[in-house]
């Protein structure tokens, strides 16, 4: 952990970020069990209590990050949708609670920048036709 408190981040990744605020997520497949994780840096007030999905995703205070149930996501009818839901909801928690300019960051209503991989029921599909 960096002295600044970013969990699991290397000094290089902290220095190379184009923004002082980030909401990274990753998969650690070499651990047992494997896990997905996501966090906000700096962590905004209220982040620990934010509701993230899929069902079973929890905030781990010692790691200062959200972790969904890896086996549950992997065994779901659509693992890709489960991972995307986790990424989207952890981003939304960081952006909303951190007061980020979401209108400037997000692609709502712009067909040239739409996300065809975003499931129709996911938060990232808001404003998308069809």
Protein Blocks (a to p, Z undefined) as FASTA:
>chain_A
ZZkopahiafklmmmpcbfbdcdddddfkbccdddddddddddehklmpccddehiacdf
klopacddfklmmmmmblmlmmmmmmmmmmmmmmmmnopafklmpcghiaklccfklcfk
bmklgoiaZZ
